[in-house]
Amino acid sequence: MTRSAPLPGTTAPAGERRTSVGVLAGTAAYVIWGLLTLYWPLLEPAPALEILAHRIVWSLVLVAIVLAIQCDLNWLRVMHRQPRVLALLAGAGCFVGANWGLYIWAVNSGRVIEAALGYYINPLFSALLGLVVLRERMALAQWAGVALAAAGVVWLGIDAERPPWVAIGLAATFGIYGLLRKWAAMPSWRALAVETATLAIPAAAYLALLSRAGQSHFGDSPVRAALFVSTGLITALPLVLFGFAALRTPLTVLGMLQFLLPTMQFLIGYFGLHESVSTVGLGAYCLVWAGAAFFLASYAWRQTRPDESPRVGPD
């Protein structure tokens, strides 16, 4: 028996309200991540490395303030007893830092569409990591999706006479970051604190050197300084929204929302920033889109059949 929709004037069930709020939060997180494509150029002429250093430092400052307000600092006293977790989070920090820096550089170098490709293939790369490292299983349709996307990436490489290194780098760094975070199993705010702390000392030292050499762009104007400081907020806010959504939204829906980010990036790059895509390149992107659709449709179908849900763990 199917459940009927609430009658006009009545209140929706609590579960439906939780899901709706979760979908809104997840959508907001991906929209913010997508709009960062327009944010990073505002910080030019600062180079990508300087922008990245500010993002790391101000993210750590914001996370420290939030943890202090939450009175959630006692866990720091016992972290030295968990060297494995510390090592995993330090590694995760290095990979997410590389991902941030590469993405900022790609946006400010006119490679937004190639960056979008990286986030289209990221879920498929993560699935391959799960298959190889975690010994998870993939359905035939998921294999087809990976094969189509891989063919699209190879096609793009042949057309450009070089591999799409930006896309591959973004997918690889974020995929490995997700794997390390999964192994660390640490709440988001605490994990982000350790990850940014890992990179904060070299980032702060680099900013100090720039300032001493008179090459820092932080003091160019109050507006630019405010933009640099706000990099901490725009890093943490979507993470909080995504964490909120993950607790209230079915994984199938989150999987669908995941493709909102590269779609926004592609549209901004093509229509907003007027980056060009050749006819051959567009055909290659169609292969990638078809692969993503195959993968997502298979995942959604398997999630709606609990008796045939994907098995996670050793065979």
ZISULRA-V864830 format. One record per helix or strand of 2 or more residues. SS is the DSSP state (A for helix, B for strand). FROM is the first residue (numbers start at 0). TO is the last residue. If there is no record, write none. Layout:
# ZISULRA-V864830
ss->{SS;SS}
from->{FROM;FROM}
to->{TO;TO}
This chain:
# ZISULRA-V864830
ss->{A;A;A;A;A;A;A;A;A;A;A;A}
from->{13;47;73;82;111;139;164;187;221;250;278;305}
to->{42;68;80;107;131;159;183;211;245;271;302;307}
